[in-house]
Amino acid sequence: MIILGIDPGTAATGYGLIKKNGELKSIEYGCIKTSASLTTAERLKELNNQLNALIEKYKPDMLAVEDLFFFKNLKTAIKVSQARGVILLAAAKLNIPVFECTPLQVKQAITSYGRAEKIQVQKMVKVLLNLKEIPKPDDASDALAVAICCANSVNNRD
């Protein structure tokens, strides 16, 4: 099973693809970045285009996306929600099942502690996927953590 994990945002959306085949293996990770010079609509269109290209290339069996659970800045929350809408629509249009999880659930699944610091999660992502170094940028590491959370939470067959 191939899982595409997403850490949503309009400026930067992290993605991480993993394969669950008895064990977890990283396939690809990175960040979809959009230019601040673009309008919001153009940024969302670019996110959609790049996300669709990833889906076409890797054909994930499931898409896992971080849910908006807590926000300090309403403006940021709205932009993240817009990106989530694009992500959810892309999955729905291609009939890809979606797994949604909160940051607390991700931390719990990765470190067994729901209030873990970001660096703890990053170190565990490295260990769980047997990587040589912590994935960069942070958005990609977060997306891999979301994918791992999905892999460990969803009752699925390899």
N, C-alpha and C positions, 0 to 999 in steps of 0.2 A: 504494500500500500504506500502510495506517495502522498504526502501531506504538504500543502503550501501554507506556511504560517505567515501572517501579516501583522505588522505593527503600523497602524494607519496614521497618516498625516498628509497635509497638502504640500508642504515644502519638501518633506522627506518621508517616504513610506518604506519601512524595512520589510524585506521578504526573506524567507528561509525555506528551502525545500529539503525535506528529509524522507528517507525510505524506512519503513518499518517492515523488517523481514526477520522476525525473531529478535534482532537487535536493531538499534537505531543508527542510521548512517546519514551524514550530511551529503546532499547532492550539490547544492548551490545556495549561495546567500549573497545579499547585497542590499542596495538601496535605490529606490526610484526617486529621483530628485526632480523638482520642477523649479523653474526660474521665477524669482520674485518679480520680474518685469512682466510676467503674464497676468492676465485677469484671473479671478477665481475660476470662472468657467473654463478658461483655457488650461489652467493647472489640472482641473478635474478631468478634462478630456485627455490630457497627456498621461495622467495616472491610469485612466481607463485603457488607453492604447498600449502602454507598457505592461500593464497587468495582463491584458489579453494576450500579448506576445509571450509572456511567461507561461500562461496557461496552455497556449497552443504548443509551445516547445516541450514542456514537461508533462502535460496531461495529468495533473494531480487527481487523485481519487477523492480528496477532501480538502476543503479550505478552512483554515482556523484563523480567526481574527480576534484581536483583543477588543474587549468591550469597553466603552466609555463608562467608567465607574465613579470616578472622583475627579473634579477639576478645580483648579485655583483661579482660572481665567476663563470667563464666559466666551470671549472672542475665540480663544484657542479651542474650547470645547465645541463650538459651532463648526469651525473649520475641520476638526477631526471627525465630527459627525458627518459632514459632507463627504469626506474621503471614505468613511465607512459605508455610506450609501452607495457610492460608486463600486466599492469592493463587493458588497452584498449583491448588487445588481449584476455584476459580471459573473458571479458564481451562479446566481439564479438563472440567468439567461442560458448557461451551459449545463444546467441541472447538476451542479457540483454541490454535494452536501456541505453545509456550513456548521462549524463548531465555534461557539462564542464563549469566551472566558474572560473573567476580570483579572486585573493585575495581581490581586490577592491569590486567586486560584492558580495563576501561573507560578508565582513564587512558592506556593505550597507544593505544587507538583514537582518543581525543580529542586528545591532546597529542603522541603519538609517543614518550612517555616514561612508563614504568610507575610511576615514583616521583614523578610530578608532585604539586605542592601543590594543595590544594583550590581556591585562587583561580585557579591556572592553568587548571584544568579549567573553572571557571565562566566565565572570560574566553573560552575557546575555544568553549564552548556558545553564548555570545552571538554570537560571530563566525560559527560554522557554521550557526546558524539565522537569522542576519541580524536579531538583536533589537536594540532600542534600548538596553536595559540588561541587566545580569546578572539572570537569573530569581531571584526570591525566593519563598518561603524556600529555604534551602540544600537541603532535601529535594527540592524541585521541580526545582532545578537538577541535582541528582544523578540524578533520574529521567529528565530529558531526556538527560543524558549516557548513561545505560543504553540509552535508545531509539536514540540515535545510534550507539552501539557495535553494537547489533543491526542497524541499517540498513546499516552498513558491513561487517558480518561475515557476514551471511546472504546466500547467493546467491539472490536473489529477483528477480522481474520486477515492474516498476512497475505 
